[in-house]
Amino acid sequence: MSPSRPLPTLIGVTENALRALLVRTLSLTSIPGYAAWVILNAMSTAAPADSWRETVADSLKASPAEIDATLAELRTIGLIGNEEALTPAGTAELAAARKAVSGATLPLIEGIDEAEQAAARRVLDAIRLRAEESLNA
């Protein structure tokens, strides 16, 4: 890779590769893609008073209609119930998917020391925050 390559370009192709790896890993489960993955994770970690929908909308930059369409799909396959909570099957599938995703992604950071990982987190968080500020302007 050329050192003169613009950082946003590098981030973009990295995001595409990571998304493709996640989608491929999820294809081995009954979770129907990235949006469903985000929703199931948000539901599973939300406190009762929390609005997981706001978290999901912000994370995915998705409309309520897009979220509702994914929820309908998750209901149809039995991963969530009508009360918008994970079913026992949804909980089990999410746990299995998390294990599979961890197995697919942990090797990506092997050999990268903690200081370099911390620097990458700081830089990526700063860029993400600036992008979100631009979206909200």
N, C-alpha and C positions, 0 to 999 in steps of 0.2 A: 504494500500500500504506500502510496506517495505521501510523504510528510506534509505536502502542501494541499492535500485534499481537505476541503472545508469540513469542519467538525459536524455541522448539521447533516451533510451528505453521509458521513460515516455513521452518525447516529441513525439515520433513516435506513440504511442497508442493514445495520445491526438489528434494528427493531424488526425489520422484515424477516431476517433469518431466525430471530428468536420466536417471532409469532408463528412462522412455519414449523419450527420445532415443537412448539406448544400444540398447535393444531394437529400435527402428526401424532403426538403423544396422546392427545385427547381422543383421536380417532379410534384408539384401542379401547375406549370406554363408551358408555352411553351418553356422555355429556356432549351435546351437539354444538360445540364450537366455543370460541373465545367469549362472546357475550354471555353465554350460559355459565361458563367457568367463573366469570367475574361476579355474576349474580349469585351463584351458589356459594362462593366464598364470602361475599358480603352478608348474605343471609345467615351463614353459619357463625359469623363472628359478631353480629350486631346484638347489642343489648336490647332488651324489650322496648325501652323508650327511644332507642335510636331509629333514625329513618335510613334504612339501608338503601332505599330507592334514591335518595339524594346522593349518597356515596357512589352508587352505581352510575347514575346520570353524569356525575362529575368525572368519574374514572373513564367511562366510555365516551363521554361527550355525546350522549344519546338522548333522544327525545323520549317522553313517557310512552308514546305509541310503540317505539322500537323495543323498549323494555317490556311492555305488555305482550308484544308478539313473542318474545323469548320466553316469558313466563308461561304463556299458553302452551308453547312447545314443551317446556319442562313439566307442566301438569299432565300433558298427554302421555309422556313417557314415564310418568310416575315418580319423578324426582322431587317434586314439591306438591303440596296439597293445596286445596282451595283457600286455606288461611294464610297462604304465602309463607310457609315454613317447610323446611326439608322433611321429607318422609323418611322413615327408616332406610328405605332403599336409596334415597338421595344422600343421606348421611354416609352410608357405606360406600356408595359410588364416589363421592367426593373424597373420602379418606383414601380409597384406592388410587384415584386420579392424582391426588397430592403426592402420594408415594412415587407414582410413575413419573410425574413432572420433576420431582426432586432428583430421581435417578437420572433423568435426561439432562438436567441443567447443572447439577453439582460438578460434573467433569469439566464444564466450561470455565470454571474459575480455578481449577487445579493449577498450582504453580504460580499463581498471582498472590503476592503477599498481602497481608491485611492493610498495610499502609497504602498500597496501590489501590486496593478495593475501596478504602475510605476516600481516597482522592477522587476516584471515579464516581462514587456516590455523591460527593459534594458538587462536582461539576455537573453531573446529570440532573441533580435536584435544582441547581441554580438555573440551568437551561429550561427545565420543565416549568419552574415558577415564572420565568420570563415569558414563555410561550402562553401559559395560562393568563398572565396579565394582559398580553396582546389580545387573547380571545375575549377577555372581559372588558376591554377598552371600548 
